Amino acid sequence: MRFLLTNDDGIYAQGLASIKQALEEIGEVMVIAPVTEQSAVGHAITISDPLKVIPIHRSGQFYGYGITGSPADCVKLGVSCIMERPPDLVVSGINRGEDVGINVLYSGTVSAATEALILGYTGIALSVDNYLAPDYRAASVFGARLASTLATRPLATPVALNVNCPSGPISEVRGARITRQGDSRIVDSFVKRESPRGTVYYWQGGLTKIMDESEDTDAVCLKNRMISITPINYRLGRDPHAAELRELDLEAMISGI
């Protein structure tokens, strides 16, 4: 099995090192990740600047390639140019902090998985629900098992999965569930400060607030110490209001200008 491994926390992140070790026990791993942290860049791609590919060595051994771009750039470049043979699966993570609800739209971790889907590959985004002191053990074990299963027994068509795991050992996980993306979101909180030269600046904080208490949502599942597995897609046009919108007289809006 061949895995393309990326993330948005940067190639030196501990979460990436943890899942890399777990994946190497079952297959070949090619790390292609951002040189610097790219958290919350969403599905950005680089078109105005060249993308540098930097070989990274750790402890005297080749570790992977650092890319001066976004997680989506890493997947595109890895599949198109760097890997000699295509991957069986793309894995993104392990992200420090959960990616649930509306926050998924901001996530570079999730965007790497959806980029894999765009290119015709199955992608898994892995995150843990602790930002300050994350424990990646459960996510590494479960992520590697899920990756192995999907690589050896692929689904009829490629899929992108957003997987959120409780921080800690897998023995403390209460189960796993297929969930839907809920309405949880970051409640904005900005701290106003002033530089020594008098320039006013704002530092964004904010925490995720659960807005939907339904048991089948990603955030509630994770809150209950279960692993949440949410199928995601890049087709944002699947809207429950589409039928109502079709009843609008769009032609009248155009001709009335």
One Martini backbone bead per residue (centre of mass of N, CA, C, O) as a GRO file, in nm:
protein
  257
    1MET     BB    1   0.098   0.035   0.020
    2ARG     BB    2   0.017   0.381  -0.067
    3PHE     BB    3   0.097   0.695   0.092
    4LEU     BB    4  -0.026   1.021   0.120
    5LEU     BB    5   0.118   1.266   0.340
    6THR     BB    6  -0.045   1.530   0.518
    7ASN     BB    7  -0.105   1.883   0.620
    8ASP     BB    8  -0.141   2.204   0.826
    9ASP     BB    9   0.095   2.213   1.063
   10GLY     BB   10   0.331   2.082   0.933
   11ILE     BB   11   0.610   1.876   0.888
   12TYR     BB   12   0.692   1.902   1.217
   13ALA     BB   13   0.455   1.770   1.329
   14GLN     BB   14   0.343   1.539   1.558
   15GLY     BB   15   0.092   1.427   1.414
   16LEU     BB   16   0.240   1.332   1.160
   17ALA     BB   17   0.447   1.144   1.297
   18SER     BB   18   0.237   0.949   1.418
   19ILE     BB   19   0.095   0.850   1.151
   20LYS     BB   20   0.347   0.767   1.003
   21GLN     BB   21   0.426   0.531   1.187
   22ALA     BB   22   0.161   0.370   1.149
   23LEU     BB   23   0.174   0.345   0.832
   24GLU     BB   24   0.460   0.202   0.813
   25GLU     BB   25   0.339  -0.081   0.918
   26ILE     BB   26   0.154  -0.111   0.623
   27GLY     BB   27   0.343   0.089   0.441
   28GLU     BB   28   0.397   0.338   0.211
   29VAL     BB   29   0.542   0.669   0.278
   30MET     BB   30   0.459   1.002   0.157
   31VAL     BB   31   0.581   1.311   0.244
   32ILE     BB   32   0.365   1.608   0.174
   33ALA     BB   33   0.429   1.920   0.323
   34PRO     BB   34   0.425   2.195   0.480
   35VAL     BB   35   0.668   2.396   0.604
   36THR     BB   36   0.435   2.563   0.717
   37GLU     BB   37   0.179   2.671   0.870
   38GLN     BB   38  -0.185   2.609   0.741
   39SER     BB   39  -0.404   2.704   0.911
   40ALA     BB   40  -0.709   2.803   0.784
   41VAL     BB   41  -0.684   2.798   0.445
   42GLY     BB   42  -0.833   2.585   0.324
   43HIS     BB   43  -0.862   2.564  -0.047
   44ALA     BB   44  -0.597   2.673  -0.115
   45ILE     BB   45  -0.404   2.794  -0.397
   46THR     BB   46  -0.110   2.829  -0.592
   47ILE     BB   47  -0.053   3.092  -0.867
   48SER     BB   48   0.170   3.345  -0.808
   49ASP     BB   49   0.375   3.123  -0.706
   50PRO     BB   50   0.620   2.927  -0.649
   51LEU     BB   51   0.689   2.583  -0.576
   52LYS     BB   52   0.871   2.453  -0.327
   53VAL     BB   53   1.099   2.169  -0.298
   54ILE     BB   54   1.193   2.025   0.022
   55PRO     BB   55   1.411   1.832   0.159
   56ILE     BB   56   1.362   1.629   0.452
   57HIS     BB   57   1.552   1.585   0.755
   58ARG     BB   58   1.560   1.330   1.021
   59SER     BB   59   1.796   1.188   1.192
   60GLY     BB   60   1.948   1.146   0.899
   61GLN     BB   61   1.667   1.113   0.752
   62PHE     BB   62   1.441   1.079   0.526
   63TYR     BB   63   1.104   1.230   0.544
   64GLY     BB   64   1.044   1.455   0.311
   65TYR     BB   65   0.836   1.710   0.165
   66GLY     BB   66   0.857   2.054   0.146
   67ILE     BB   67   0.602   2.300   0.097
   68THR     BB   68   0.529   2.634  -0.036
   69GLY     BB   69   0.218   2.566   0.070
   70SER     BB   70  -0.066   2.403   0.064
   71PRO     BB   71  -0.237   2.120   0.110
   72ALA     BB   72  -0.352   2.113  -0.179
   73ASP     BB   73  -0.080   2.145  -0.317
   74CYS     BB   74   0.045   1.880  -0.211
   75VAL     BB   75  -0.148   1.691  -0.359
   76LYS     BB   76  -0.109   1.786  -0.645
   77LEU     BB   77   0.203   1.755  -0.656
   78GLY     BB   78   0.227   1.463  -0.567
   79VAL     BB   79   0.055   1.330  -0.796
   80SER     BB   80   0.183   1.486  -1.055
   81CYS     BB   81   0.522   1.493  -0.968
   82ILE     BB   82   0.653   1.316  -0.727
   83MET     BB   83   0.513   1.057  -0.761
   84GLU     BB   84   0.568   0.769  -0.940
   85ARG     BB   85   0.319   0.654  -0.790
   86PRO     BB   86   0.018   0.622  -0.704
   87PRO     BB   87  -0.192   0.637  -0.457
   88ASP     BB   88  -0.421   0.464  -0.251
   89LEU     BB   89  -0.395   0.707  -0.038
   90VAL     BB   90  -0.506   0.995   0.147
   91VAL     BB   91  -0.348   1.164   0.425
   92SER     BB   92  -0.466   1.396   0.685
   93GLY     BB   93  -0.235   1.469   0.943
   94ILE     BB   94  -0.273   1.529   1.263
   95ASN     BB   95  -0.485   1.741   1.397
   96ARG     BB   96  -0.484   2.021   1.612
   97GLY     BB   97  -0.787   1.981   1.657
   98GLU     BB   98  -1.099   2.010   1.569
   99ASP     BB   99  -1.318   1.921   1.271
  100VAL     BB  100  -1.623   2.085   1.289
  101GLY     BB  101  -1.867   2.173   1.116
  102ILE     BB  102  -1.812   2.480   0.979
  103ASN     BB  103  -1.495   2.460   1.019
  104VAL     BB  104  -1.433   2.286   0.766
  105LEU     BB  105  -1.401   2.529   0.565
  106TYR     BB  106  -1.113   2.619   0.699
  107SER     BB  107  -0.971   2.349   0.657
  108GLY     BB  108  -0.672   2.210   0.550
  109THR     BB  109  -0.709   1.916   0.620
  110VAL     BB  110  -0.978   1.869   0.466
  111SER     BB  111  -0.885   1.982   0.186
  112ALA     BB  112  -0.693   1.750   0.120
  113ALA     BB  113  -0.919   1.535   0.098
  114THR     BB  114  -1.088   1.681  -0.124
  115GLU     BB  115  -0.862   1.689  -0.332
  116ALA     BB  116  -0.841   1.391  -0.367
  117LEU     BB  117  -1.128   1.358  -0.477
  118ILE     BB  118  -1.097   1.539  -0.724
  119LEU     BB  119  -0.854   1.335  -0.830
  120GLY     BB  120  -0.970   1.027  -0.750
  121TYR     BB  121  -0.928   0.996  -0.434
  122THR     BB  122  -0.897   0.878  -0.128
  123GLY     BB  123  -0.971   1.067   0.177
  124ILE     BB  124  -0.819   1.148   0.502
  125ALA     BB  125  -0.920   1.327   0.789
  126LEU     BB  126  -0.731   1.405   1.088
  127SER     BB  127  -0.843   1.452   1.435
  128VAL     BB  128  -0.821   1.622   1.750
  129ASP     BB  129  -0.981   1.741   2.071
  130ASN     BB  130  -0.681   1.885   2.118
  131TYR     BB  131  -0.468   2.167   2.131
  132LEU     BB  132  -0.270   2.197   2.383
  133ALA     BB  133  -0.275   1.851   2.462
  134PRO     BB  134  -0.222   1.627   2.251
  135ASP     BB  135  -0.338   1.285   2.180
  136TYR     BB  136  -0.254   1.049   1.907
  137ARG     BB  137  -0.316   0.743   1.953
  138ALA     BB  138  -0.604   0.688   1.847
  139ALA     BB  139  -0.573   0.821   1.566
  140SER     BB  140  -0.345   0.637   1.467
  141VAL     BB  141  -0.478   0.364   1.490
  142PHE     BB  142  -0.744   0.421   1.338
  143GLY     BB  143  -0.628   0.551   1.083
  144ALA     BB  144  -0.466   0.301   0.987
  145ARG     BB  145  -0.703   0.103   0.973
  146LEU     BB  146  -0.875   0.263   0.773
  147ALA     BB  147  -0.666   0.287   0.548
  148SER     BB  148  -0.630  -0.016   0.502
  149THR     BB  149  -0.922  -0.083   0.430
  150LEU     BB  150  -0.952   0.124   0.184
  151ALA     BB  151  -0.704   0.011   0.020
  152THR     BB  152  -0.798  -0.305   0.007
  153ARG     BB  153  -1.129  -0.207   0.022
  154PRO     BB  154  -1.265  -0.036  -0.189
  155LEU     BB  155  -1.486   0.159  -0.295
  156ALA     BB  156  -1.669   0.221  -0.568
  157THR     BB  157  -1.598   0.514  -0.478
  158PRO     BB  158  -1.458   0.775  -0.392
  159VAL     BB  159  -1.366   0.924  -0.067
  160ALA     BB  160  -1.436   1.163   0.194
  161LEU     BB  161  -1.303   1.182   0.533
  162ASN     BB  162  -1.403   1.308   0.853
  163VAL     BB  163  -1.186   1.252   1.132
  164ASN     BB  164  -1.272   1.240   1.481
  165CYS     BB  165  -1.075   1.226   1.783
  166PRO     BB  166  -1.000   1.142   2.077
  167SER     BB  167  -0.792   1.223   2.319
  168GLY     BB  168  -0.589   0.938   2.341
  169PRO     BB  169  -0.645   0.630   2.402
  170ILE     BB  170  -0.827   0.372   2.255
  171SER     BB  171  -0.941   0.252   2.530
  172GLU     BB  172  -1.123   0.536   2.574
  173VAL     BB  173  -1.299   0.471   2.347
  174ARG     BB  174  -1.663   0.437   2.284
  175GLY     BB  175  -1.646   0.461   1.966
  176ALA     BB  176  -1.812   0.460   1.637
  177ARG     BB  177  -1.942   0.704   1.384
  178ILE     BB  178  -2.163   0.794   1.150
  179THR     BB  179  -2.183   1.127   1.038
  180ARG     BB  180  -2.277   1.464   1.045
  181GLN     BB  181  -2.267   1.785   0.968
  182GLY     BB  182  -2.287   2.038   1.167
  183ASP     BB  183  -2.338   2.377   1.329
  184SER     BB  184  -2.082   2.420   1.437
  185ARG     BB  185  -1.883   2.698   1.575
  186ILE     BB  186  -1.708   2.983   1.582
  187VAL     BB  187  -1.683   3.214   1.835
  188ASP     BB  188  -1.610   3.522   1.814
  189SER     BB  189  -1.278   3.648   1.930
  190PHE     BB  190  -1.125   3.964   2.005
  191VAL     BB  191  -0.804   4.100   2.066
  192LYS     BB  192  -0.703   4.413   2.163
  193ARG     BB  193  -0.410   4.583   2.041
  194GLU     BB  194  -0.078   4.746   2.085
  195SER     BB  195   0.188   4.865   1.958
  196PRO     BB  196   0.477   5.045   2.022
  197ARG     BB  197   0.379   5.229   1.750
  198GLY     BB  198   0.042   5.233   1.762
  199THR     BB  199  -0.066   4.977   1.639
  200VAL     BB  200  -0.359   4.828   1.567
  201TYR     BB  201  -0.460   4.498   1.683
  202TYR     BB  202  -0.588   4.161   1.617
  203TRP     BB  203  -0.669   3.864   1.807
  204GLN     BB  204  -0.777   3.555   1.731
  205GLY     BB  205  -1.000   3.340   1.878
  206GLY     BB  206  -1.209   3.132   1.985
  207LEU     BB  207  -1.472   2.887   2.013
  208THR     BB  208  -1.634   2.598   1.993
  209LYS     BB  209  -1.988   2.569   1.931
  210ILE     BB  210  -2.265   2.391   2.001
  211MET     BB  211  -2.570   2.408   1.790
  212ASP     BB  212  -2.615   2.083   1.774
  213GLU     BB  213  -2.755   1.805   1.973
  214SER     BB  214  -2.733   1.585   1.783
  215GLU     BB  215  -2.615   1.256   1.780
  216ASP     BB  216  -2.529   1.264   1.449
  217THR     BB  217  -2.307   1.459   1.507
  218ASP     BB  218  -1.980   1.536   1.520
  219ALA     BB  219  -1.957   1.696   1.792
  220VAL     BB  220  -2.125   1.506   1.977
  221CYS     BB  221  -1.968   1.250   1.934
  222LEU     BB  222  -1.700   1.366   2.045
  223LYS     BB  223  -1.809   1.450   2.324
  224ASN     BB  224  -1.872   1.123   2.372
  225ARG     BB  225  -1.599   0.971   2.300
  226MET     BB  226  -1.618   0.950   1.984
  227ILE     BB  227  -1.580   0.854   1.661
  228SER     BB  228  -1.593   1.066   1.380
  229ILE     BB  229  -1.754   0.995   1.054
  230THR     BB  230  -1.749   1.218   0.770
  231PRO     BB  231  -1.886   1.265   0.484
  232ILE     BB  232  -1.746   1.447   0.207
  233ASN     BB  233  -1.771   1.738  -0.020
  234TYR     BB  234  -1.724   1.964  -0.301
  235ARG     BB  235  -2.039   1.983  -0.343
  236LEU     BB  236  -2.205   2.276  -0.251
  237GLY     BB  237  -2.494   2.252  -0.421
  238ARG     BB  238  -2.627   2.074  -0.192
  239ASP     BB  239  -2.942   2.202  -0.134
  240PRO     BB  240  -3.247   2.211   0.038
  241HIS     BB  241  -3.338   2.491  -0.129
  242ALA     BB  242  -3.348   2.437  -0.438
  243ALA     BB  243  -3.650   2.408  -0.501
  244GLU     BB  244  -3.733   2.695  -0.410
  245LEU     BB  245  -3.536   2.852  -0.596
  246ARG     BB  246  -3.668   2.755  -0.871
  247GLU     BB  247  -3.931   2.944  -0.824
  248LEU     BB  248  -3.779   3.170  -0.908
  249ASP     BB  249  -3.770   3.467  -1.110
  250LEU     BB  250  -3.485   3.520  -1.272
  251GLU     BB  251  -3.557   3.663  -1.537
  252ALA     BB  252  -3.687   3.912  -1.403
  253MET     BB  253  -3.429   4.006  -1.262
  254ILE     BB  254  -3.273   4.059  -1.522
  255SER     BB  255  -3.482   4.236  -1.692
  256GLY     BB  256  -3.517   4.454  -1.445
  257ILE     BB  257  -3.233   4.619  -1.476
   0.00000   0.00000   0.00000
